[in-house]
Amino acid sequence: MPNVFFTSDSHFNHSKIINYCDRPFNDVCEMNSVMVEKWNSVINREDIVWHLGDFVFARKEYEVEEATNILNGKINLITGDHDKFIEKHLKQCLRYFNSITENY
């Protein structure tokens, strides 16, 4: 039986979030790497994840694909204000998530 997890505000690939939120990382590569490691140490492949906004700061589809391909779990995204690329390219990005719900 899969576990169900809730999270939000990962902000993968968002370099400025390090300063905005005083995150303890030197750069976005370090931040992404540590967050992926911690995520995958808790969440298994079959687990269900509800991500409640601001998943990835993306400008290109491959950035969404890269973030989701290395994370365990079946991710259901409720978009946040920094998920604009995903909302704009909903049809293409849906393949990377279990579901996407736009937050109006």
C-alpha positions in Angstrom: 0.0 0.0 0.0 1.5 3.3 -1.0 2.0 6.2 1.4 0.6 9.6 0.7 2.7 12.7 1.2 1.9 16.4 1.0 4.5 19.1 0.3 4.9 22.5 -1.3 7.3 25.2 -2.3 10.2 23.1 -3.4 11.1 25.7 -6.1 13.4 23.4 -8.0 15.8 25.4 -10.3 14.9 28.7 -8.6 18.2 30.3 -7.7 16.8 33.4 -6.1 14.7 31.4 -3.6 18.0 30.6 -1.8 18.3 34.2 -0.8 14.5 35.0 -0.5 14.0 32.2 2.0 17.5 32.0 3.5 18.0 28.4 2.3 21.3 26.9 3.4 22.8 26.3 -0.1 25.6 27.8 -2.1 23.8 27.5 -5.5 20.8 26.0 -7.2 22.7 22.8 -8.2 23.5 22.1 -4.6 19.9 22.9 -3.5 18.3 20.7 -6.2 20.7 17.8 -5.4 20.1 17.9 -1.6 16.3 18.2 -2.1 16.2 15.3 -4.5 18.3 13.2 -2.1 16.1 13.9 0.8 12.9 13.4 -1.2 14.0 10.1 -2.5 15.2 8.9 0.9 11.6 9.2 2.2 9.3 8.7 -0.8 9.2 5.4 -2.7 8.4 4.9 -6.4 4.8 3.9 -5.7 4.0 6.5 -3.1 1.6 9.3 -3.9 2.8 12.9 -3.5 0.5 16.0 -3.5 2.6 19.0 -4.3 0.7 22.1 -3.3 2.4 24.7 -5.5 5.7 26.2 -6.6 7.2 22.9 -7.7 9.8 24.1 -10.3 10.9 27.4 -11.7 11.0 26.4 -15.4 11.5 28.2 -18.6 11.8 25.1 -20.8 9.9 21.8 -20.8 13.1 19.8 -20.2 13.5 21.5 -16.8 10.1 20.1 -15.8 11.0 16.7 -17.2 14.4 16.6 -15.4 12.9 17.5 -12.0 10.1 14.9 -12.2 12.2 12.1 -13.7 14.6 11.9 -10.8 12.0 12.1 -8.0 10.3 9.1 -6.6 6.5 8.9 -6.3 3.5 9.7 -8.4 3.3 13.5 -8.2 0.0 15.3 -8.2 0.6 19.0 -8.7 -1.6 21.9 -7.7 0.1 24.8 -9.4 1.4 27.8 -7.5 2.4 31.3 -8.7 5.9 30.1 -9.8 4.5 27.2 -11.9 3.6 29.5 -14.8 5.5 27.5 -17.4 3.6 24.4 -16.4 0.2 26.2 -16.6 1.1 27.7 -19.9 2.2 24.3 -21.4 -0.3 22.1 -19.5 -0.8 19.5 -22.2 2.9 18.9 -22.6 3.7 18.9 -18.9 0.9 16.6 -17.9 3.0 13.6 -19.0 5.4 14.3 -16.1 2.8 14.3 -13.4 0.1 12.0 -12.2 -2.3 15.0 -12.3 -2.1 18.8 -12.6 -4.7 21.1 -11.1 -4.5 24.7 -11.8 -4.8 27.0 -8.7 -7.0 29.9 -9.7 
